[in-house]
Amino acid sequence: MCARQTARCVGRVWATPYRSRCLRTECRRPCRCSGHRRRLQPHGAAPLSIAQGYTGTTLSDLTFGVNSIHSNGAAAGRFAGLNVDSNGNVVAQYSNGATKVQGTIALVNFTNPQGLTPISGNNWLPTAASGQPLTNTPGGAGVGLLESGALEGSNVDLSTQLVNLIVAQQAYQANVQSINVDQQDVQKLMTIQ
């Protein structure tokens, strides 16, 4: 009997949406109280028929033993860093030695780079004069390669520029001196009259 029907059954009640049954051995009859109907499948479901067949199976009395251990996976790893190769692939590196390509950097070229408008620092905006952007992967037509971990150096020879600055300063001083001499000559001429 079900625990809901009588107080004589004090065993634990196992209740699911499909059946409710007392777990005591003397009460192992299905619940027939109101509110609980014994259902073996959900509403609207068709009965399920599973045929089990054990023909052709055998049982061996050999002792069990592991013949070989083969692992085809990788150990757990943590993110260790990023690397960018010359083809523009951004590669994540993990502590277990695994690597995975996360994406590819695209490079853009313009038919007239001089037509770009500077907005701040090294940021530029395309204009009608610069033409449409031509996007390609590194090493593709019209764009260069990438070099990971390299810092772009200045394209100016500092020693040559310092020498040119000193020469320009000396030329400026000579020009100022000649202007002073010309002004003094003009004043002398004005005093002679």
Secondary structure, 3 states (H helix, E strand, C coil): CCCCCCCCCCCCEEECCCCEEECCHHHCCECCCCCCCCCCCCCCCCCCCCCCCCCCCCCCCCCCCCCCCCCCCCCCCCEEEEEECCCCEEEEEECCCCEEEEEECCEEECCCHHHCEEEECCEEECCCCCCCCEEECCCCCCCCCCCCCCCCCCCCCHHHHHHHHHHHHHHHHHHHHHHHHHHHHHHHHHHHC
